[in-house]
Amino acid sequence: MLRFIDTTEKEETQKSGYMCEHLLCFYSMTTEKTALLNETFPVFINNDNEADAIFFGLRERYESENSCLSKLSELSLTSVNTVTPVALKKPNITTRSEDFDYHIDVQQFNFSLKGNKYKRLRYTVKQLQKLKYNQKINRRLTPSHLHILSRHMARHDLAVWDFEELISLEAFFREHNHGFMMEAYLGNRLIGFDVVDFFEHNKIMVVPLGIYAEEPRVSDFLMYENLKYAKENGYQWLDVGLTCNDYGIQRFKEKWMAKPKFKIFVQKMQTGKKATS
């Protein structure tokens, strides 16, 4: 059964999430409808009747993949992108990408940075201290945010859904009372920010987006600030998201002691139905 949910239920359901694709409130800002399949799996449906189905059970229930796919195929959807922990092997499904969702165990992270495995981080933090960046937490987008955001979008070859997420930020903070931007400043000048949100029941802090000016080590500075905030506020895990199959991003996450916690397969299921105007 597919049941559509409102903002209040999105808020409550997100609290039980445990990997980045469970950010129901943020990701639903770019879609027309948000639903739960079998009371478990989030499904996002856009204006073209294209759906993204997240088959990681929010409430830790096991469901038959055949049953779930069959229910989706009965709907008037033009296509379905599935996000799963295992590859689905069906004639009408093609794999678009494989990736890993990386987490940092905050309670195991050694903030003294002692030991050989923290050698690179000790050097990084020393360099950050020389840069004299400062941190603020904020929920309001200003012209300074839009200045950095527009240049970030111009520099990168972004997919359509990436654009949609970025331009939905102002609406997200206006319509929801959780999440914030962890900001980096050089003096009084904003030089970057991470979008931060939470899965409260599982004590997970999530960083789905980072937007940076072309200043040195802004991403390192914000990662360190996110870790300190997570530690100070009792979070067990810091979910730093996917690698996007980019070795540089993977190395960056691993430098900060992030490890792959979930393997993710993104696949496309053809339904044979056409969009209607």
ZITA-V550403 format. One line per field, one symbol per residue. phi: phi as a letter, one per 30 degrees, with the letter a starting at -180 (. if undefined). A space follows every 50 residues. Layout:
# ZITA-V550403
phi: ???
This chain:
# ZITA-V550403
phi: .cbdbceddeedddecdbbedcdedddddcbdbbbcchibcdbcbcdcic bcccccdechccbdddddddddddddcdabcccbdbddcbeccbdcabab ccbcdddcddddidjddceddddedddddddhdbcbcabcdbeddddddd dddddcdcdeddeddddceddeddcbcbiacdccbciccdblacdbbbcd dchccbbdbbbbddcdhdddedddddddddddciddbcdciddhhcdddd ddddecidbdcbdbccbccdciccdcd
